[in-house]
Amino acid sequence: MSSIEEPTRRRGTTRAAFSRRAVLLVAVLLFAGRASADSAEQQMLRGTTPEQRAAAQTDYLKTKLGLSGDAASRVADINLDTAKKMEPVLKGDLNPMSRLSQGQAIQQERDTDLQKVLTPDQFQTYLASKNDMRQKVEDQLAAQVKAAGGTTAPAAQ
């Protein structure tokens, strides 16, 4: 390997490590909340139903991955099942570490289920777009909560 290729390879490894850290950070922010258990995002998620969260995730994935027919239906079922499992994690009185641990386990199960439904290319696109999905789903849910008469702060960037 030439000396020019070596830094690129290292940079790719660093990017992969950064991506893993970014996904972990998203999990921490989504499932464990910030320092305050009453963060704006967590309050907003607590104000939604599993059906609303699943629908927002499914809408995003249908658009992002070009899903239709049976695949879209199966993804919707997976998202609803995941959202229902996540309900006690989001709305319960768990400590942050338990919330993180349980949330990660539920998310891993969802990823495994989605991998069985999506094509390899779709699954890679899904994995690469998790941060974007989180933000867009939060924005969509915040708009729904606001339209229903609730109040919520915009999701943090």
Summary of the structure (lengths in Angstrom):
residues: 157
radius of gyration: 17.0
end to end distance: 39.6
largest distance: 61.4
contacts: 427
relative contact order: 0.15
helix: 78%
strand: 0%
